[in-house]
Amino acid sequence: KKAAQPNDMPDWSEYRGVLVVVEQRDGVAKSVSWQLLGIGRKLAEKLEVETIALVMGHGVGHLAEEAIQRGADKVYICDDPVLSVYRTRPYSRVCLQLIRDIKPEIVLMGATYTGRDLAGAIATHLPTGLTADTTQLDVEPHPSRLLLASRPAFSEKMVATILCKQYRPQMATARAGVFEALPRDPSRKGEIIPITCEMKEEEIAARVLDFIQDEKRVNLEDADVIVAGGRGLGGPGPFRLLKELADALGGVVGASRAAVDAGWIGHEHQVGQTGHTVRPKLYIAVGISGAVQHLVGMQNADVIVAINKDPDAPIFKVAHFGVVGDLFQIVPALTEEVKKR
Ligand code: FAD
């Protein structure tokens, strides 16, 4: 795509700063929020502007502190009982008000269920577009200052870079697990600015009465440990062995697409290009060959352990520790050993 010519561009000089919307539930931030602050800070440094965070919720003051430690220069916090659970109207109202007041040139949110809902609701009220589900983010430096928001397209066969030339702010949601969070730095200093929620409970039609945990849901993106199984398992039954090992390690079960396509386990467990992108502390790949489409989803794990009977399996090229052997012997022995400790 031909890069935009600065002369074609309207004057956007009143829009400055990169705003990251921090997503939380019950006072616990989604890891994608800190990952977005990590990339948001890099973009802001290139543009020589501030990294700004918005924290919304009730009893969430600690997250404002953490946002500073994770890279924000300035945090706007809206702490109000009306925001104790996510609902589109009050959350989008707070976001919209802030965006109109401070005019950031870039707004980033997680491509989670909540982030997708919120970003869409906001974009419809602003004279701008939204690039959803991005996996790469960069900026052209001054003077064009364009956000280069890239995402897979055409069934993941191409990567499209989408530019927002005519409007501000430039908005994107980004996949969890793709960008790296900055480690917490307690010595970082920043400004925390309280803002108010203009909406009253009586104005909101939606009431959240209860959350019912979906038994089948698995939170791969926030898991520290993932034990993933592939075609080598040979059927759905052996996933029980993986579950036992994952439980012993306090982790969750993932899968390759081959195992998902075979119907051995649900798609919500799939790791890879057309599944989840994950960044756990430990990823154990069991009976997975290591196809490139699988690797792109897990290669950023801190420690990768591969268990495969084929010593030439490509997974061993990315693994920090490899065990060549039969998974049906190794996995139960490993689980037993972990349980002893
Ligand atoms: P295989 O490649 O068949 O590997 C099975 C492995 O198990 C082998 O290495 C074998 O040595 C080992 N094994 C067998 N028996 C045992 C045993 N008893 N003990 C130990 N090891 C054993 N794939 C994904 O995973 N995620 C994606 O998101 C994804 N997206 C895709 C998108 C597109 C557009 C395309 C074209 C493909 C995509 N794929 C994806 C598919 C990918 O190309 C591979 O086909 C898939 O990852 C293979 O899964 P696997 O490693 O489980 O199976």
Boltz pocket constraint, residues with backbone or C-beta under 6 A from the ligand:
constraints:
  - pocket:
      binder: B
      contacts: [[A, 155], [A, 156], [A, 157], [A, 229], [A, 230], [A, 231], [A, 232], [A, 233], [A, 255], [A, 256], [A, 257], [A, 258], [A, 259], [A, 270], [A, 271], [A, 272], [A, 273], [A, 274], [A, 275], [A, 276], [A, 286], [A, 287], [A, 288], [A, 289], [A, 290], [A, 291], [A, 292], [A, 293], [A, 294], [A, 297], [A, 307], [A, 308], [A, 309], [A, 310], [A, 313], [A, 325], [A, 326], [A, 327], [A, 328]]
      max_distance: 6.0
